[in-house]
Amino acid sequence: MGDTIKLLIADSTYEPDRSFNHILKSEGGIEIVGKVETGDRVVEMAKIIKPDVVLLDAEIEGLDAMEAVRHLLNNDPNVLVVMVFTEKNKTYVKRAMASGARDFLVKPFTVNSLVDTIKSLYELDKSRREALKAEAGEKNEEKEAYDFRLPTESKIVTLFSTKGGVGKSLIAINLAVSIAGKTKKKVALVDLDLMSGDIALMLDLYPKRTIVDMVKDMNGIDKDTLQEYLVHHSSGLSVLPAPISPEQAEYITSNSLEKIIYILARNYDYIVIDTGPSFKEVNLTALDMSNHILFVTTLDLPSVKSSRVGLDIMKKLNYEDNKVNLILNRYSKKHGISIKDLEKTAKKSILNVIPMDDAIAISSINTGAPFMLNNSRKPIAKKISEISDFIIQGK
């Protein structure tokens, strides 16, 4: 095998010896590029050294192993995670695979079994990537003949953040509901958080198809068949759900998303897009095509810091200042950081401040009922209503 496979080991009890390392390199073309002993550390280290494969102990200390898998894949969808179990904890294999692990080994295992597992997994994934690349190339060739002119009467709103956990998805849902309720027009809600989107779940919807199916059938979609790929909510929203598993994220390319937005814009008056927290190419496509970008943040220090970085990047991308609007979510005076502090750090005025109301927010998520429908007089809902007015009026 021509490629050298970079292996990161995350195990507090396992220490490979020299002979082990030699066999890995000579027999499998595998190089150990690092060894860590906690779940938190493997996530941090993987960001730096970018391994091809992570060998992760299911009983790793610190961050839970399943949670570590999700973080690893969120940071790099291409990384291959092999979980290591003992006979005692083998019952967690299904849970591990559901989290995104690609294969597993049971202790004690031989160096040869490790080599075989990693090589076969790597080669299989390599073939998959080459097939995807070829498919993307074919779509690039088709692109010239595809009319991507967006209808001027449709509006595209993308919610974005450089940090997860800021409440962006709940805002997207209720904003879309508010726009639909006020305008009585057609509104599509796109879950573009490809690694961990939960909008369908938050709306108590159980889709038969997702954005992945739409991409696979792209050439056969027209006005009549479009609805087969969307799931409809009682509020009037049409929802395009995120992939079922993180592994499917690679099916969504910049070109395929461009086509999706084009098709939706031809059939819907408003498109609200909820993105994952990164400047990946597919998110950049959504941002580029948007009339409005709502940059969502909160008043915790990491969010404030990442907002500054994210807004600086948007300036470098030459987005017009009035296209990007800062939204402060979950505001409370008890946070210790003031609104003025945020604006000073972010170098941008805040469009709207949404107050903290965990009771309403959690109830909305758990019941699948947007609070704009059942609690429209609450302060949190009134602020969403103000944002929808801003979008509708096209300021």
DOVO-600170 format. One record per residue (C-alpha): residue number from 1; residue in three letters; x, y, z. Coordinates in steps of 0.05 Angstrom, whole numbers. Layout:
BEGIN
{rec NUM, ALA, {X, Y, Z}};
...
END
This chain:
BEGIN
{rec 1, MET, {0, 0, 0}};
{rec 2, GLY, {29, 67, -22}};
{rec 3, ASP, {-2, 111, 31}};
{rec 4, THR, {25, 117, 102}};
{rec 5, ILE, {-34, 112, 149}};
{rec 6, LYS, {-29, 159, 209}};
{rec 7, LEU, {-54, 125, 273}};
{rec 8, LEU, {-71, 161, 338}};
{rec 9, ILE, {-79, 116, 399}};
{rec 10, ALA, {-125, 137, 456}};
{rec 11, ASP, {-117, 88, 513}};
{rec 12, SER, {-93, 98, 585}};
{rec 13, THR, {-74, 24, 596}};
{rec 14, TYR, {-43, 3, 530}};
{rec 15, GLU, {30, 17, 513}};
{rec 16, PRO, {55, -10, 446}};
{rec 17, ASP, {128, -34, 447}};
{rec 18, ARG, {181, -26, 392}};
{rec 19, SER, {166, -92, 358}};
{rec 20, PHE, {92, -73, 355}};
{rec 21, ASN, {110, -7, 322}};
{rec 22, HIS, {157, -41, 273}};
{rec 23, ILE, {104, -91, 250}};
{rec 24, LEU, {52, -36, 242}};
{rec 25, LYS, {99, 3, 197}};
{rec 26, SER, {131, -53, 158}};
{rec 27, GLU, {69, -97, 148}};
{rec 28, GLY, {14, -46, 145}};
{rec 29, GLY, {45, 20, 127}};
{rec 30, ILE, {17, 47, 192}};
{rec 31, GLU, {53, 100, 232}};
{rec 32, ILE, {35, 116, 304}};
{rec 33, VAL, {33, 193, 305}};
{rec 34, GLY, {12, 201, 377}};
{rec 35, LYS, {-14, 169, 441}};
{rec 36, VAL, {-61, 202, 492}};
{rec 37, GLU, {-95, 177, 554}};
{rec 38, THR, {-161, 216, 560}};
{rec 39, GLY, {-221, 228, 516}};
{rec 40, ASP, {-213, 304, 519}};
{rec 41, ARG, {-140, 299, 498}};
{rec 42, VAL, {-154, 255, 437}};
{rec 43, VAL, {-203, 307, 411}};
{rec 44, GLU, {-152, 362, 420}};
{rec 45, MET, {-94, 322, 391}};
{rec 46, ALA, {-134, 299, 330}};
{rec 47, LYS, {-145, 372, 311}};
{rec 48, ILE, {-70, 383, 310}};
{rec 49, ILE, {-41, 321, 278}};
{rec 50, LYS, {-102, 301, 235}};
{rec 51, PRO, {-96, 225, 238}};
{rec 52, ASP, {-127, 178, 188}};
{rec 53, VAL, {-147, 129, 242}};
{rec 54, VAL, {-161, 136, 316}};
{rec 55, LEU, {-156, 74, 360}};
{rec 56, LEU, {-201, 92, 418}};
{rec 57, ASP, {-210, 53, 483}};
{rec 58, ALA, {-284, 48, 502}};
{rec 59, GLU, {-264, 58, 575}};
{rec 60, ILE, {-220, 119, 563}};
{rec 61, GLU, {-215, 167, 621}};
{rec 62, GLY, {-243, 237, 619}};
{rec 63, LEU, {-292, 252, 563}};
{rec 64, ASP, {-339, 194, 550}};
{rec 65, ALA, {-314, 152, 491}};
{rec 66, MET, {-380, 157, 452}};
{rec 67, GLU, {-380, 232, 461}};
{rec 68, ALA, {-307, 234, 439}};
{rec 69, VAL, {-326, 198, 375}};
{rec 70, ARG, {-379, 251, 360}};
{rec 71, HIS, {-329, 307, 372}};
{rec 72, LEU, {-276, 274, 329}};
{rec 73, LEU, {-325, 266, 271}};
{rec 74, ASN, {-352, 336, 280}};
{rec 75, ASN, {-282, 364, 273}};
{rec 76, ASP, {-262, 317, 216}};
{rec 77, PRO, {-315, 275, 181}};
{rec 78, ASN, {-261, 235, 146}};
{rec 79, VAL, {-227, 207, 208}};
{rec 80, LEU, {-237, 132, 218}};
{rec 81, VAL, {-250, 112, 290}};
{rec 82, VAL, {-237, 40, 313}};
{rec 83, MET, {-264, 27, 383}};
{rec 84, VAL, {-230, -22, 431}};
{rec 85, PHE, {-273, -63, 479}};
{rec 86, THR, {-262, -115, 532}};
{rec 87, GLU, {-306, -177, 535}};
{rec 88, LYS, {-342, -143, 593}};
{rec 89, ASN, {-363, -80, 555}};
{rec 90, LYS, {-374, -112, 487}};
{rec 91, THR, {-449, -97, 495}};
{rec 92, TYR, {-434, -25, 478}};
{rec 93, VAL, {-412, -41, 407}};
{rec 94, LYS, {-479, -20, 376}};
{rec 95, ARG, {-478, 45, 414}};
{rec 96, ALA, {-407, 58, 389}};
{rec 97, MET, {-426, 45, 317}};
{rec 98, ALA, {-486, 90, 324}};
{rec 99, SER, {-440, 145, 349}};
{rec 100, GLY, {-400, 140, 285}};
{rec 101, ALA, {-345, 89, 300}};
{rec 102, ARG, {-328, 49, 237}};
{rec 103, ASP, {-301, -15, 267}};
{rec 104, PHE, {-281, -47, 333}};
{rec 105, LEU, {-232, -95, 365}};
{rec 106, VAL, {-237, -136, 429}};
{rec 107, LYS, {-179, -139, 478}};
{rec 108, PRO, {-132, -174, 478}};
{rec 109, PHE, {-119, -168, 403}};
{rec 110, THR, {-57, -184, 362}};
{rec 111, VAL, {-17, -135, 322}};
{rec 112, ASN, {-37, -172, 259}};
{rec 113, SER, {-111, -165, 274}};
{rec 114, LEU, {-100, -91, 285}};
{rec 115, VAL, {-63, -84, 219}};
{rec 116, ASP, {-117, -123, 182}};
{rec 117, THR, {-173, -81, 212}};
{rec 118, ILE, {-140, -14, 198}};
{rec 119, LYS, {-117, -33, 127}};
{rec 120, SER, {-185, -60, 105}};
{rec 121, LEU, {-222, -1, 135}};
{rec 122, TYR, {-175, 50, 104}};
{rec 123, GLU, {-177, 18, 35}};
{rec 124, LEU, {-253, 13, 37}};
{rec 125, ASP, {-259, 86, 57}};
{rec 126, LYS, {-208, 106, 4}};
{rec 127, SER, {-250, 73, -49}};
{rec 128, ARG, {-312, 107, -23}};
{rec 129, ARG, {-278, 176, -26}};
{rec 130, GLU, {-253, 164, -96}};
{rec 131, ALA, {-324, 146, -118}};
{rec 132, LEU, {-351, 209, -86}};
{rec 133, LYS, {-297, 250, -119}};
{rec 134, ALA, {-313, 221, -187}};
{rec 135, GLU, {-387, 235, -175}};
{rec 136, ALA, {-371, 306, -155}};
{rec 137, GLY, {-330, 314, -218}};
{rec 138, GLU, {-389, 292, -260}};
{rec 139, LYS, {-433, 342, -225}};
{rec 140, ASN, {-383, 397, -238}};
{rec 141, GLU, {-388, 382, -312}};
{rec 142, GLU, {-463, 387, -308}};
{rec 143, LYS, {-460, 453, -271}};
{rec 144, GLU, {-446, 496, -332}};
{rec 145, ALA, {-512, 474, -363}};
{rec 146, TYR, {-551, 486, -298}};
{rec 147, ASP, {-586, 552, -288}};
{rec 148, PHE, {-569, 577, -218}};
{rec 149, ARG, {-601, 645, -223}};
{rec 150, LEU, {-642, 653, -160}};
{rec 151, PRO, {-711, 684, -165}};
{rec 152, THR, {-707, 755, -137}};
{rec 153, GLU, {-773, 748, -100}};
{rec 154, SER, {-748, 692, -54}};
{rec 155, LYS, {-708, 706, 9}};
{rec 156, ILE, {-654, 661, 38}};
{rec 157, VAL, {-636, 668, 112}};
{rec 158, THR, {-578, 628, 141}};
{rec 159, LEU, {-565, 620, 215}};
{rec 160, PHE, {-492, 611, 232}};
{rec 161, SER, {-445, 606, 291}};
{rec 162, THR, {-373, 588, 301}};
{rec 163, LYS, {-390, 550, 364}};
{rec 164, GLY, {-441, 496, 378}};
{rec 165, GLY, {-492, 498, 433}};
{rec 166, VAL, {-514, 570, 426}};
{rec 167, GLY, {-587, 553, 411}};
{rec 168, LYS, {-584, 568, 337}};
{rec 169, SER, {-630, 511, 315}};
{rec 170, LEU, {-686, 531, 362}};
{rec 171, ILE, {-682, 602, 335}};
{rec 172, ALA, {-683, 576, 263}};
{rec 173, ILE, {-746, 535, 277}};
{rec 174, ASN, {-784, 590, 311}};
{rec 175, LEU, {-761, 643, 262}};
{rec 176, ALA, {-787, 601, 204}};
{rec 177, VAL, {-853, 590, 241}};
{rec 178, SER, {-860, 664, 254}};
{rec 179, ILE, {-846, 682, 181}};
{rec 180, ALA, {-896, 630, 156}};
{rec 181, GLY, {-949, 654, 205}};
{rec 182, LYS, {-942, 728, 188}};
{rec 183, THR, {-935, 723, 113}};
{rec 184, LYS, {-979, 662, 99}};
{rec 185, LYS, {-927, 646, 46}};
{rec 186, LYS, {-888, 582, 33}};
{rec 187, VAL, {-828, 573, 80}};
{rec 188, ALA, {-776, 517, 75}};
{rec 189, LEU, {-730, 501, 134}};
{rec 190, VAL, {-665, 466, 115}};
{rec 191, ASP, {-624, 429, 168}};
{rec 192, LEU, {-553, 437, 142}};
{rec 193, ASP, {-520, 415, 206}};
{rec 194, LEU, {-497, 353, 169}};
{rec 195, MET, {-461, 321, 227}};
{rec 196, SER, {-512, 327, 282}};
{rec 197, GLY, {-575, 363, 258}};
{rec 198, ASP, {-636, 352, 302}};
{rec 199, ILE, {-689, 398, 272}};
{rec 200, ALA, {-735, 341, 252}};
{rec 201, LEU, {-730, 313, 323}};
{rec 202, MET, {-742, 381, 354}};
{rec 203, LEU, {-806, 387, 313}};
{rec 204, ASP, {-828, 316, 330}};
{rec 205, LEU, {-823, 296, 257}};
{rec 206, TYR, {-802, 227, 232}};
{rec 207, PRO, {-777, 236, 161}};
{rec 208, LYS, {-772, 179, 111}};
{rec 209, ARG, {-722, 218, 69}};
{rec 210, THR, {-667, 268, 83}};
{rec 211, ILE, {-623, 317, 45}};
{rec 212, VAL, {-580, 257, 25}};
{rec 213, ASP, {-637, 226, -13}};
{rec 214, MET, {-650, 291, -48}};
{rec 215, VAL, {-578, 296, -71}};
{rec 216, LYS, {-578, 224, -96}};
{rec 217, ASP, {-640, 236, -138}};
{rec 218, MET, {-623, 308, -158}};
{rec 219, ASN, {-631, 300, -233}};
{rec 220, GLY, {-701, 273, -226}};
{rec 221, ILE, {-730, 326, -180}};
{rec 222, ASP, {-781, 376, -205}};
{rec 223, LYS, {-836, 418, -175}};
{rec 224, ASP, {-882, 358, -168}};
{rec 225, THR, {-831, 309, -138}};
{rec 226, LEU, {-798, 359, -92}};
{rec 227, GLN, {-849, 349, -37}};
{rec 228, GLU, {-829, 275, -31}};
{rec 229, TYR, {-763, 297, 0}};
{rec 230, LEU, {-792, 346, 50}};
{rec 231, VAL, {-830, 332, 114}};
{rec 232, HIS, {-888, 378, 131}};
{rec 233, HIS, {-902, 409, 199}};
{rec 234, SER, {-970, 430, 224}};
{rec 235, SER, {-946, 503, 227}};
{rec 236, GLY, {-940, 503, 152}};
{rec 237, LEU, {-865, 493, 148}};
{rec 238, SER, {-833, 446, 98}};
{rec 239, VAL, {-771, 415, 129}};
{rec 240, LEU, {-711, 385, 93}};
{rec 241, PRO, {-678, 341, 147}};
{rec 242, ALA, {-604, 331, 159}};
{rec 243, PRO, {-571, 263, 145}};
{rec 244, ILE, {-588, 206, 193}};
{rec 245, SER, {-514, 193, 208}};
{rec 246, PRO, {-451, 235, 205}};
{rec 247, GLU, {-420, 188, 154}};
{rec 248, GLN, {-470, 212, 102}};
{rec 249, ALA, {-447, 284, 107}};
{rec 250, GLU, {-397, 276, 50}};
{rec 251, TYR, {-454, 264, 1}};
{rec 252, ILE, {-472, 338, 7}};
{rec 253, THR, {-423, 378, -35}};
{rec 254, SER, {-422, 452, -50}};
{rec 255, ASN, {-449, 439, -119}};
{rec 256, SER, {-506, 395, -95}};
{rec 257, LEU, {-526, 445, -42}};
{rec 258, GLU, {-527, 500, -94}};
{rec 259, LYS, {-576, 459, -135}};
{rec 260, ILE, {-619, 445, -73}};
{rec 261, ILE, {-624, 519, -55}};
{rec 262, TYR, {-640, 536, -127}};
{rec 263, ILE, {-697, 485, -130}};
{rec 264, LEU, {-725, 508, -63}};
{rec 265, ALA, {-720, 581, -83}};
{rec 266, ARG, {-761, 566, -145}};
{rec 267, ASN, {-816, 537, -103}};
{rec 268, TYR, {-813, 573, -36}};
{rec 269, ASP, {-817, 646, -16}};
{rec 270, TYR, {-771, 640, 44}};
{rec 271, ILE, {-715, 590, 58}};
{rec 272, VAL, {-687, 587, 128}};
{rec 273, ILE, {-622, 548, 134}};
{rec 274, ASP, {-591, 523, 199}};
{rec 275, THR, {-517, 507, 191}};
{rec 276, GLY, {-465, 470, 231}};
{rec 277, PRO, {-412, 510, 269}};
{rec 278, SER, {-356, 514, 217}};
{rec 279, PHE, {-333, 549, 154}};
{rec 280, LYS, {-334, 485, 113}};
{rec 281, GLU, {-346, 493, 38}};
{rec 282, VAL, {-418, 471, 41}};
{rec 283, ASN, {-434, 524, 95}};
{rec 284, LEU, {-397, 577, 55}};
{rec 285, THR, {-443, 561, -4}};
{rec 286, ALA, {-504, 573, 39}};
{rec 287, LEU, {-474, 638, 66}};
{rec 288, ASP, {-456, 662, -4}};
{rec 289, MET, {-526, 650, -30}};
{rec 290, SER, {-562, 682, 29}};
{rec 291, ASN, {-596, 750, 32}};
{rec 292, HIS, {-588, 751, 107}};
{rec 293, ILE, {-538, 718, 154}};
{rec 294, LEU, {-557, 714, 227}};
{rec 295, PHE, {-494, 703, 268}};
{rec 296, VAL, {-517, 674, 334}};
{rec 297, THR, {-476, 678, 398}};
{rec 298, THR, {-482, 677, 474}};
{rec 299, LEU, {-447, 714, 529}};
{rec 300, ASP, {-400, 659, 553}};
{rec 301, LEU, {-327, 676, 541}};
{rec 302, PRO, {-312, 621, 489}};
{rec 303, SER, {-372, 642, 448}};
{rec 304, VAL, {-353, 715, 450}};
{rec 305, LYS, {-282, 698, 428}};
{rec 306, SER, {-305, 653, 371}};
{rec 307, SER, {-355, 706, 348}};
{rec 308, ARG, {-299, 756, 340}};
{rec 309, VAL, {-260, 706, 298}};
{rec 310, GLY, {-320, 686, 257}};
{rec 311, LEU, {-341, 757, 242}};
{rec 312, ASP, {-270, 775, 221}};
{rec 313, ILE, {-271, 717, 172}};
{rec 314, MET, {-337, 741, 143}};
{rec 315, LYS, {-306, 809, 131}};
{rec 316, LYS, {-248, 775, 94}};
{rec 317, LEU, {-300, 738, 53}};
{rec 318, ASN, {-326, 807, 32}};
{rec 319, TYR, {-396, 798, 58}};
{rec 320, GLU, {-431, 865, 61}};
{rec 321, ASP, {-439, 891, 132}};
{rec 322, ASN, {-515, 896, 127}};
{rec 323, LYS, {-519, 823, 104}};
{rec 324, VAL, {-489, 797, 169}};
{rec 325, ASN, {-529, 810, 232}};
{rec 326, LEU, {-508, 792, 303}};
{rec 327, ILE, {-559, 758, 348}};
{rec 328, LEU, {-546, 750, 422}};
{rec 329, ASN, {-583, 690, 450}};
{rec 330, ARG, {-598, 667, 522}};
{rec 331, TYR, {-583, 736, 550}};
{rec 332, SER, {-581, 746, 625}};
{rec 333, LYS, {-551, 803, 666}};
{rec 334, LYS, {-520, 750, 711}};
{rec 335, HIS, {-470, 728, 659}};
{rec 336, GLY, {-417, 779, 679}};
{rec 337, ILE, {-404, 801, 608}};
{rec 338, SER, {-444, 861, 583}};
{rec 339, ILE, {-476, 872, 515}};
{rec 340, LYS, {-428, 930, 505}};
{rec 341, ASP, {-369, 883, 519}};
{rec 342, LEU, {-394, 836, 465}};
{rec 343, GLU, {-404, 891, 414}};
{rec 344, LYS, {-335, 919, 429}};
{rec 345, THR, {-302, 851, 422}};
{rec 346, ALA, {-341, 831, 360}};
{rec 347, LYS, {-334, 901, 330}};
{rec 348, LYS, {-407, 897, 310}};
{rec 349, SER, {-474, 922, 336}};
{rec 350, ILE, {-525, 871, 359}};
{rec 351, LEU, {-588, 866, 318}};
{rec 352, ASN, {-629, 832, 372}};
{rec 353, VAL, {-622, 805, 442}};
{rec 354, ILE, {-662, 742, 459}};
{rec 355, PRO, {-671, 732, 534}};
{rec 356, MET, {-656, 668, 570}};
{rec 357, ASP, {-718, 626, 583}};
{rec 358, ASP, {-696, 554, 594}};
{rec 359, ALA, {-765, 531, 615}};
{rec 360, ILE, {-798, 553, 550}};
{rec 361, ALA, {-739, 530, 507}};
{rec 362, ILE, {-733, 461, 537}};
{rec 363, SER, {-808, 450, 536}};
{rec 364, SER, {-810, 470, 463}};
{rec 365, ILE, {-755, 420, 446}};
{rec 366, ASN, {-782, 363, 487}};
{rec 367, THR, {-854, 369, 462}};
{rec 368, GLY, {-837, 384, 390}};
{rec 369, ALA, {-880, 447, 393}};
{rec 370, PRO, {-847, 513, 372}};
{rec 371, PHE, {-857, 565, 426}};
{rec 372, MET, {-880, 615, 373}};
{rec 373, LEU, {-944, 575, 369}};
{rec 374, ASN, {-960, 564, 442}};
{rec 375, ASN, {-923, 619, 479}};
{rec 376, SER, {-923, 677, 429}};
{rec 377, ARG, {-932, 729, 484}};
{rec 378, LYS, {-870, 709, 522}};
{rec 379, PRO, {-809, 756, 517}};
{rec 380, ILE, {-768, 702, 481}};
{rec 381, ALA, {-822, 696, 428}};
{rec 382, LYS, {-830, 771, 420}};
{rec 383, LYS, {-756, 777, 404}};
{rec 384, ILE, {-761, 723, 350}};
{rec 385, SER, {-821, 761, 322}};
{rec 386, GLU, {-778, 824, 317}};
{rec 387, ILE, {-726, 786, 278}};
{rec 388, SER, {-778, 758, 230}};
{rec 389, ASP, {-804, 829, 219}};
{rec 390, PHE, {-733, 849, 201}};
{rec 391, ILE, {-728, 793, 150}};
{rec 392, ILE, {-798, 803, 120}};
{rec 393, GLN, {-788, 878, 112}};
{rec 394, GLY, {-721, 865, 80}};
{rec 395, LYS, {-682, 918, 117}};
END
